[in-house]
Each structure stands twice: as structure tokens, then as C-alpha cells.
Amino acid sequence: GGALGGGKTIALLMCAAQDASNPRHRALLLRRTFPELRDSFLPASWLVYQPMGAEYANKSWTFPSGATVDLRSMKHEKDKYNFQSSEYSTICFDQVESFTVTQYEFMLSRLRSVDPTLRSRLRAAANPVGPHVNWVLRRWRWWLYEPGMREEEHAGPYIGKGNAALVLRDPATGEERVVPPQHSSRCSSCGA
């Protein structure tokens, strides 16, 4: 649901290190700006990666196997092209609602590996409000619903109305229901 201190950043750090025993594993952790990266991923990464034997240099962690986790930012739209020849088996977006849809979609093409034993993973953590929350809600609307709703009740598009509230529209009746931004979104398949 986007709560502060809910563990989203740590979960992304752990996801990025999931294949750290494979020397061909390359992961990317993204925040929109470098100050956000410096203030969130960097301090948390020391707590997670240093005990695993990884060493830090130039915004990258290198594990004993040779696997790497890069910590990067993408402030401007054109910054996505800095990754043009990159190849990552895992990409994690922290606060994906701060990225544009074209930045996100461009990075999907960087999700690949020459090692067939590496599973490609993309993870994104989000808050219920943000500058680009509308595309995020449109993309994942089928997995969002209010606590207590039956799965069949959450069908239909979520439409953002600024940062004040979200609106759930029932496609059958056209009825709209206001959902407060602090509502707890849950995944219909796993309950997370």
C-alpha cells in the first residue's frame, strides 16, 4: 500500500541479490533521482549487501561470485538511453509511479541475459500517489482492490484524479466509488 517503512526498498534489494551466486547475474536498482537513490537504496544496500561479502564502488555492488547490482537514477526522460546497450537479468524500480511509462517500457527491453539459467525478473514498488501514478494504475488495475472486496468486484479500470483520490468505475453500471489514497492494495493471487 505504499506505507513508509513497509519494507519495499529492502524487498527490492533482496530481489536484486537473489541470483548473486551466479557470476553472470547483473541487477539494476532504479530511483528517479540521484538524491532519492542516495537517501534510500544506498544506506539500505550497505545493511543488506556488505554482510553477503559484496564490495561497493562507483554505484555498484560486486559479489564474491562476480555478480553485480547497479544503483542508478533516471531523472530526465532522455536518461533511459544511458542504458541502451545494457543487459540485466533483474531490474527493480523503487517508486515506479515517479517514472514515465516510456522510461519503464524502455527498460523492459534491457531485461535479458545471455545465461539461460538466469530467470529474468522485473519488480516495481509503488505508492498510491505520485506524478505518474495514472499509467501505473492502468497497467496493474486488475491486481488492485480494496480490502474485503471479492475478486470479481474489482474488475474495471482505476482512474486517477490528481493525487487526492482514486476512482473505481464499475464497467457494468458506470457507478464510480472514491477510494482514499491510503487504501491498502492487495494482490488477488498472493494477498500481498
Disulfide bonds with the S-S distance in Angstrom:
none
